[in-house]
Amino acid sequence: MKLKHLIIAAALLASCSAEKTYKIGVSQCGAGQWREKVNSEMLAAQHLYDQNAKVIIACAYDDTDRQIHQIDSLVESGIDLLVIAPNESKELDDAITKVQAKGIPVIYFDRKAATNNYTAFIGGSNVEAGKTMGQYAASLGGKFVMEITGAMSTSPAQERHDGFSHAMAEHKDINYVWKEANWTSDEACRIVVEQIKTGQLPDVVFCHNDGMATGVYKAVVESGIEGQIKIIGIDGLPGEGIEYVQFGHQVGTYVYPTHGEEIVKLALDILTGKPYERENTLQGMLVTPENANIADLNSRELMRQNNNLITIQDKLEGYFGLYNTQHKILIASFVTIAVLILAFIMIAIAYWLRRKTIRQRQAMNEEQTLFYTDASNRKLHEIFVKPEEELPSPKSQDMLFAEQLNEAIHKNMSNPNLKMDDLGEEMGLSRVQLYRKVKAITGQTPVELLRQMRLQQAYALLTSTTKTVAEIAYEVGFGTPGYFSTCFKKQFGKYPTDLRAE
């Protein structure tokens, strides 16, 4: 059956190998789960339309100079079109001008260009996102609203602030202030801690992304005022913003749209001369406690389908490379038959060994029964019984809890969808009880402890195995290699590839 599937896959690839495949270069300004989701959607859409595309992705990790060099490298590799999310629009003008001078179309996505020098734009409306969250914040009934922005040197922060402040201007009875952060949870946490110390608690805190919202939640919990401040954010990813709403950490988030498949479609329309819109706005969605479960279900299903498409494409390309001739198919057939024969032999041996083990265990049980029922043997048994003073000393409740938690985390570490409710259920504790217990013993939240243990396990695997970075990322429970690399860099000060190189 496998061989039949391989032959069909090779035939399918061979039938479309004669068609032109357009090379689309993608320059991402940074990493993170939202951009990883865009990347996976673009990769899944490579063979989704009438024309085939080859998507090549580079990440600048928030470094403008690196992004300029990556753009030059993508152009030298022979791309047909450039898709870019600029780290800093003005500084990239010269590089983009050089790209267009070579006849290569340029699509901006997510972030607006500083000039009108581009072929098309596609992305969500940051102004609309800010305005929607402003209206939602006003509907929550608070009289003191604080906005924590991203770096105001970037267009998303400027536009989200414009939309939110415009919505706030319509409510004169609301005391509204805003503070600038740098897109990080630590900076958002610091800002809110300082505000709490003033004694003037904001009723609502709006963050420009869900990552900063987690920093606000941390400040609220550590200050002992959980539930007194309502937190809202933007991004709305499964496993992050939507899950925070489900947990009750936030009262709302905004699903800032990705739709990588629409980016690929727009690129192919431009390259094939089809009509296209120069400005393409993608629609977002407000997520509240009332619709969080449905939004999470839909998002996870879409991500699962994207991952399946990528897997299928990878397998098809791999099969085509291996079985492009009849001779190789014949060789593969003999290898497959040999493997099947070997597998049957190994199964038979395993069955025989299992039966042998069962017989030995039954014999040992019979010997033990005879041993303990014989009076003389009972005296011999006393030789093997340790005196009470030699028994291990009792352990503290905290030590027993820590050992049980450590076992539970290692047992479930590879599950990327592991939730604190699941850990709490396995430990016999509620989510709040688990949070307080872990915080008291380790000084960390359960989420922080889980991430640290995953990264330590990944460090050990990187230095003691030959597994790839992606394999290790999935083994320790990260949903994407890119997000794993970002967390690893933050924890150890270097990327996994840097550690492996050392």
Secondary structure as GFF3:
##gff-version 3
##sequence-region A 1 502
A	DSSP	alpha_helix	2	16	.	.	.	ID=ss1
A	DSSP	beta_strand	21	28	.	.	.	ID=ss2
A	DSSP	alpha_helix	33	44	.	.	.	ID=ss3
A	DSSP	beta_strand	52	59	.	.	.	ID=ss4
A	DSSP	alpha_helix	64	76	.	.	.	ID=ss5
A	DSSP	beta_strand	81	84	.	.	.	ID=ss6
A	DSSP	three_ten_helix	90	92	.	.	.	ID=ss7
A	DSSP	alpha_helix	93	101	.	.	.	ID=ss8
A	DSSP	beta_strand	106	109	.	.	.	ID=ss9
A	DSSP	beta_strand	120	124	.	.	.	ID=ss10
A	DSSP	alpha_helix	126	139	.	.	.	ID=ss11
A	DSSP	beta_strand	144	149	.	.	.	ID=ss12
A	DSSP	alpha_helix	155	169	.	.	.	ID=ss13
A	DSSP	beta_strand	175	180	.	.	.	ID=ss14
A	DSSP	alpha_helix	185	197	.	.	.	ID=ss15
A	DSSP	beta_strand	204	207	.	.	.	ID=ss16
A	DSSP	alpha_helix	210	222	.	.	.	ID=ss17
A	DSSP	beta_strand	230	235	.	.	.	ID=ss18
A	DSSP	alpha_helix	241	247	.	.	.	ID=ss19
A	DSSP	beta_strand	252	255	.	.	.	ID=ss20
A	DSSP	alpha_helix	260	271	.	.	.	ID=ss21
A	DSSP	beta_strand	279	282	.	.	.	ID=ss22
A	DSSP	beta_strand	285	287	.	.	.	ID=ss23
A	DSSP	alpha_helix	292	322	.	.	.	ID=ss24
A	DSSP	alpha_helix	326	373	.	.	.	ID=ss25
A	DSSP	alpha_helix	375	384	.	.	.	ID=ss26
A	DSSP	three_ten_helix	388	390	.	.	.	ID=ss27
A	DSSP	alpha_helix	397	412	.	.	.	ID=ss28
A	DSSP	alpha_helix	420	427	.	.	.	ID=ss29
A	DSSP	alpha_helix	431	442	.	.	.	ID=ss30
A	DSSP	alpha_helix	446	464	.	.	.	ID=ss31
A	DSSP	alpha_helix	469	475	.	.	.	ID=ss32
A	DSSP	alpha_helix	481	492	.	.	.	ID=ss33
A	DSSP	alpha_helix	496	501	.	.	.	ID=ss34
###
